[in-house]
Amino acid sequence: MVRDLSGIRSRIEHHRVRTFLLVVYGWSWGWDAVYLAFGWWETLPVYINTFPRQWGLPIGAVVIVWASDVPLRAWLGRVLQWRFHPGLYLGALVLPVFVTNVQPALAAFGGGTLRYSPPAPLSLLLGFFLLNVILFGGVEEFGWRGFLQRQFQGRLSVLSAGLAVGVLWWAWHLPLFLGHPNFTADPAVLLQYTTFVVGASTVLGALVNATDGGVLPAVGMHAAINVGAVLVGSGGVLEGVVPLAFLVGSGAWWLLATVLVARYGRSMIPGSTLEPLSEPSGRSGPSRPSPSRSVQNRR
């Protein structure tokens, strides 16, 4: 039995990304198939019916860490770092709020009306945000950024790794377009969603590099994204003239990524050093990369 487990761990260790994606997609898409088969998208509350699928991400990451030479406790200690400058947390929370609410503000620009109209009372919105942090969308970050981003950075720059994670993150959502009430297969909506997810992934990838692998600020940003807009605007000169949700919502993430690349290159932040899990047995903490492996020199 011990020998069998050793063989399994060895195979997982040699195929980290493949195994991670197999666990993540198998778990999440398996739940999607059950929900579609039984029609649960329509019968369960909107934000409850996707609850199980998110957990494929942390489960997949834990499977890979279990098979590696990195103690699970050491990995958790790194991804659960929390002692960062308060401004980092503030920026992670404010940026999504700004991006989602500048759209209705522009829709009201030039003589229209803008009003505070949250989708639920403030107390419920706060509760929804906290649930996203601990149960829903935020837990995805343990997989996407806590494992896969850093794994890709073994061969790619921060920018390229973020784009690659974004494409896989986008594909992971695709079954939801088949029946979930919050998604639609309309080509324009799908294009907007594609640019948003891939663009936001590059920014989240830079963020997890700024925290040296800590995912809590990224968890907060992801949860804030899911809260959505609390303002409603209409009647302005821009309403209906340009696709505001596309240009402002999705485009804002690409604009920020462009600014970071223009300032710091494909590493997106100064001194990016995040590396894949690579510690030899017996190491108690994350290793530091040598300067020759700097992401500045990667694609």
C-alpha positions, 0 to 999 in steps of 0.5 A: 500500500505504501509502495502504491501511494509512493508511485501515485505521488511520483506520477502526480509530481511529474505531471503537476499541471496535468493532474491539477487540471484533471482534478479541477475540471473533473470535480467542477464539471462533474458537479455541473453535469449533475446540476444540468441533469437534474435541473438544479440551476433553476430550482436552487438559489442562484449563489448556492447552486454553484457552491460545490464547483469552486472547491475543485480549485483548493482540492486540486492544489492540495493534491499536488502539494501532497504529492510534492516534497513541500509540507502542506503546512509550509504551503498553507503558511505561504498562501495564507500570509496576511501581514501586508501593507493595508494599502495593498488590501485596500487597492485589491478591494477598491479596484473592482468596485471602481471598475464595476461602478464607473460603467453606470457613472459613464452611462449617466454622464452628460445629463443622465441620472445616477443613483445608488441602487444595490442589488440587496441591502448593504448588510446582505451585500457584506454577507455575500462578500464574506461568503465569497471570501470563505466559501464561493469565488474567493476560494478559487484563488488557492488553485489559480494563483496559489498553485497554477500561476506560480507553476507556470512561472517556472517557464513563463513571465508573470504576464504570460503565466497570467494570460495562460491561467486566464484562458484556463479560468475562462474555460473552467466557467464554460459549462455555466453558460449552458444553463446557469441563470447568471450566464448567457451564450450571447456572443457579445456577452461571451466576448465581454466575459472572455476579455474580462476574465483573461484581463483580470487574471493578469492583474491577479497574477501580478498581485500574487507576485507582489505578495510573494505567493500570499493569496488573501489579497487576491481572494478579497479582489475576487470576492469584490469582483463578484459583488458587482455594481451598486450604482445604476446610471442611465440617460447620459450622452454615452448610453447606447453609443459605446459598449460601456461594459466592454470598454470600461469593465473588461478594458480597465483590467487590460489598461492596468496590465498595460501600465504595469508592463510598460513600467516593469516589463513582463514581470509586471512588478519590480523584483518578481521572484515567485517560483513553482513548488520546488523544495527538496524533502526536509525543507520547511519553507519556500525556496528562493530562486536564484537571480539567473532564473529571474522572470524578467528574462522569461517569455 
